[in-house]
Amino acid sequence: MDRFSQSVAGVFVVVLSVLHTGCVNIQIPPPPAPLEERQVSGTGKDKILLVDVSGMISSEEKASFYTHPSMIATIKEELTRASRDESVKALVLRINTPGGTVTASDIIHHELKLFKASRKIPVIASIMDVGASGGYYIASAADRIMAHPSTVTGSIGVIMLTVNTHGLLEKVGVEATAITSGPRKDMGSPFRAMTPEERGIFQGLIDSFYQRFLTVVQEGRPNLQMEQIKKLADGRIYTGDQAKAAGLVDEIGYLEEAIEAAKKKAGLTEAKVVTYHRPGDYSNNVYTKLMAPGPLAALGNLDVMSFVRGGTPQFMYLWMP
């Protein structure tokens, strides 16, 4: 046996000895399990449920040691559990997101509307650092929207994300060839420039998604006329105070005030605030596990390289400066 092999064998023996003596405790995280209820504040038998909408709004599952349910799946699970619990008397959405995909935002909005129709309990949205684009789309499902004094919200509109690598590929001498059944089959391909006709087709899709966004805002903000909403919905962002002055939010206040507003709207004098968590998660107050994603940090959850690898363009309700 050579010297290297002897060294490797020695290390292996030492590791086995350490493990055998129990000196090392290796903890493998448990696989995802059903949600558990945690009380974070308050007293009483009635409950105010705090639901978190933080980070990029997406249907993508979260990959770590195990694959965890997506934001859509988690919120659906939370709403389903809450719909079966008659002691849940109000729901507070803790929103902190620059938005996400069109479909994911719409699904969560839809699930909230179904929950409200089935339970008929107050739903209050509390926007934290950012509640822009898809975040505001979701907030529009609430009975009342509150923003923090330092909140950034608005960015009502649609953006399509794609890249064009044609020039780069030419420089390195690579050519991509697509054989299609029709001239529009590969529209949006990252390997060639978009034609004016294709741009017009994409613009038509974006206009349709934009109109849906406007309709959702009007449903949630019946005090605003459509012409007013269109003037506000040019993609710009607003501070909490600006959004309140424009009629996009109802009140400026902190998360605790949103919880008190939910309690009051539910006709409660006391209630305990609860959240749903996976086993092993830590939670001891209403701000626990709150992520603070700036729009650029949240983009880390987007697989931008998927465009280069041939992924399709994504339509987003997203504030992306």
Buried (B, 14 or more C-beta within 10 A) or exposed (E): EEEEEEEEEEEEEEEEEEEEEEEEEEEEEEEBEEBBBBEBBBEBEBBBBBBBBBBBBBBBBBEEEEEBBBBBBBBBBBBEBBBEEEEBBBBBBBBBBBBBBBBBBBBBBEBBBBBBEEBEBBBBBBBBBBBBBBBBBBBBBBBBBBBBEEBBBBBBBBBBBBBBBBEEBEEEEEEEEEEEEEEEEBBBBBBBEBEEEBEEBBEEBBEEBBEBBBEBBBEBBEEBEEEBBBEBBEBEBBBBBBBBEBBBBBBBBBBEBBBBBBBEBBEBEEBBBBBBBBEEEEBEEBEBEBBEBEBEEBBEBBEEEBBEEEBEBBBBBBBBE
